[in-house]
Amino acid sequence: MSWTRGVRAALAVCVLLSGSAGCDSGDTRGDGEEVSASPVGKVLDATDEKGRHYREVDGKGAPRVAVEVQPDARGDGWDVRLTVHGFRFSPAGTSRVAVPGRGLALLYLDGRPIALLRGGGHHLSDDLVPRGTHHVTARLYADDGTVWAVGGRPVESTADITESDASGIPTPAVSATGTGARTEGGGSPDSGGKAS
């Protein structure tokens, strides 16, 4: 088989496997970052603080997340647990394409990103949590880096934690909150909005 016939055959296979989208399934946004042209939701012009576009999906069946934070049993930090609905975490190496209800979570402490999560748990070191009240937020992202959004707002949940002991031992004063469309009824698994 000649070189040109091999290239034509490879392109034909690519078109057959990809449908009308061809081999390149992404489009480039103005900032040079590729955003999936996947038919999942609608990519909005709105972005998060890092310039990642929101991917608007219908509220019915949209991904949801609740965050719960508790002092860990050893007394050297906090255990963060995410509860998700209509969402599954993607393993490392997943294609950068938006798939309904799939992706990862970015964990923020007081608005500063601290961890990329591909599962529902994380240990937050007490070194990161000085004395005072702090906000731990979990936000859901699609595999292409877009932010899952409902009603123009990111799908996220926030829990407040208070470190009041000067010795650095966490206190169990923990609450979790969310906002309506983002968590559909609260940021905690408990209906009263308090983390258990």
C-alpha positions in Angstrom: 0.0 0.0 0.0 1.4 3.4 -0.9 1.9 6.2 1.6 -1.0 8.4 0.2 -3.4 5.5 0.2 -2.5 4.8 3.8 -3.2 8.4 4.8 -6.5 8.4 2.9 -7.5 5.1 4.6 -6.6 6.5 8.1 -8.6 9.7 7.4 -11.6 7.6 6.2 -11.5 5.5 9.4 -11.3 8.7 11.5 -14.3 10.1 9.7 -16.2 6.9 10.1 -15.4 6.6 13.8 -16.1 10.2 14.6 -19.1 10.8 12.4 -19.5 14.2 10.8 -17.2 15.9 13.5 -14.1 14.5 11.8 -10.9 13.9 13.8 -10.9 17.2 15.6 -13.8 17.3 18.0 -12.9 20.5 19.8 -13.2 24.1 18.9 -10.8 26.8 20.1 -12.1 29.6 22.3 -10.6 33.1 22.2 -8.1 32.4 25.0 -6.5 29.5 23.1 -7.9 26.9 25.4 -9.7 24.1 23.6 -13.3 23.5 24.6 -15.2 20.4 23.6 -17.7 20.7 20.8 -19.6 17.9 22.5 -23.4 18.2 22.2 -23.6 18.2 26.1 -25.3 21.4 27.2 -24.3 24.8 25.9 -20.9 26.5 26.5 -21.5 30.0 27.8 -19.3 33.1 27.6 -19.3 33.2 31.4 -16.1 31.9 33.0 -14.8 31.0 36.4 -11.9 32.9 38.0 -9.3 31.0 35.9 -11.1 31.6 32.6 -12.8 28.2 32.2 -16.1 28.5 30.5 -19.4 27.4 32.0 -21.2 24.5 30.4 -24.9 25.1 31.0 -27.1 22.0 31.4 -30.8 21.7 32.3 -31.5 21.6 36.0 -33.4 18.3 35.7 -30.9 15.5 35.9 -27.9 18.0 36.2 -24.9 17.0 38.3 -25.1 18.0 42.0 -22.5 18.0 44.8 -22.7 18.3 48.5 -19.6 18.9 50.7 -19.1 17.7 54.3 -16.1 18.6 56.4 -15.3 17.0 59.7 -12.2 17.1 62.0 -10.2 13.9 61.3 -9.9 11.2 64.0 -6.1 11.9 64.5 -6.6 15.6 65.1 -4.2 16.7 62.4 -6.6 18.2 59.9 -10.0 17.8 58.3 -11.7 15.0 56.3 -13.6 16.3 53.3 -16.3 14.1 51.8 -18.2 14.9 48.6 -21.6 13.4 47.9 -22.6 13.6 44.2 -25.8 12.9 42.3 -26.1 12.6 38.6 -22.3 12.7 38.4 -19.4 10.2 38.3 -15.7 10.9 38.7 -13.4 10.3 35.7 -10.2 8.4 36.1 -6.9 9.9 35.2 -6.2 9.7 31.5 -9.8 10.3 30.4 -10.3 12.0 27.1 -10.8 15.8 27.3 -14.4 15.6 26.0 -17.5 16.6 27.9 -19.7 13.6 28.7 -23.0 14.1 30.5 -22.6 13.9 34.3 -18.9 13.0 34.3 -15.7 14.8 35.2 -13.8 15.9 38.3 -14.1 18.3 41.3 -11.9 21.1 42.2 -11.6 21.8 45.9 -11.2 25.4 47.1 -10.3 26.8 50.5 -11.3 30.4 50.9 -11.5 30.8 47.1 -8.0 29.4 46.5 -7.8 26.1 44.6 -6.1 23.4 46.7 -6.9 20.0 45.2 -8.2 18.3 42.0 -10.4 15.4 43.0 -11.2 12.3 41.0 -13.0 10.7 43.9 -15.2 11.8 46.9 -12.7 12.1 49.6 -9.7 14.4 50.6 -7.7 15.1 53.7 -7.2 18.7 54.4 -4.0 19.3 56.4 -4.3 21.5 59.4 -1.3 23.5 58.1 -3.7 25.0 55.5 -6.3 26.0 58.0 -5.2 28.7 60.4 -7.4 29.9 63.3 -10.7 31.4 62.2 -13.6 30.5 59.9 -12.9 29.2 56.4 -14.9 28.2 53.4 -14.3 24.8 51.7 -16.0 24.7 48.2 -16.2 21.8 45.8 -17.0 22.7 42.2 -17.7 20.2 39.4 -16.0 20.3 36.0 -16.4 18.4 32.8 -13.4 16.4 31.4 -12.8 19.2 28.9 -12.2 21.7 31.7 -15.6 23.5 31.4 -17.5 24.2 34.6 -20.8 22.3 35.0 -23.5 25.1 35.4 -27.2 25.4 36.0 -29.0 28.7 35.6 -25.7 30.4 34.8 -24.2 29.4 38.1 -21.5 26.8 38.7 -22.5 23.4 40.2 -20.8 23.7 43.6 -21.3 23.4 47.3 -19.6 25.2 50.3 -19.0 24.1 53.9 -17.8 26.5 56.6 -15.2 25.2 59.1 -14.0 27.0 62.2 -10.5 26.5 63.6 -10.8 28.0 67.1 -8.1 26.2 69.1 -4.8 28.0 69.2 -3.0 24.7 69.4 -4.2 23.8 66.0 -6.7 21.1 67.1 -9.8 21.3 64.9 -13.1 22.0 66.5 -16.2 20.2 65.3 -18.0 23.5 64.5 -18.8 22.6 60.9 -21.7 23.6 58.7 -22.4 23.1 55.0 -24.4 25.3 52.7 -25.2 25.5 49.1 -27.3 27.7 46.9 -30.5 26.5 45.3 -29.7 25.7 41.7 -26.1 24.8 42.4 -27.0 22.0 44.9 -30.7 21.8 44.6 -31.7 22.0 48.3 -28.5 22.4 50.3 -24.9 21.7 50.4 -25.0 18.9 53.0 -26.5 15.4 52.9 -28.5 16.4 56.0 -31.8 18.1 55.1 -31.2 20.8 57.8 -28.0 22.1 56.1 -25.7 20.9 58.8 -22.9 18.5 58.3 -23.1 15.5 60.5 
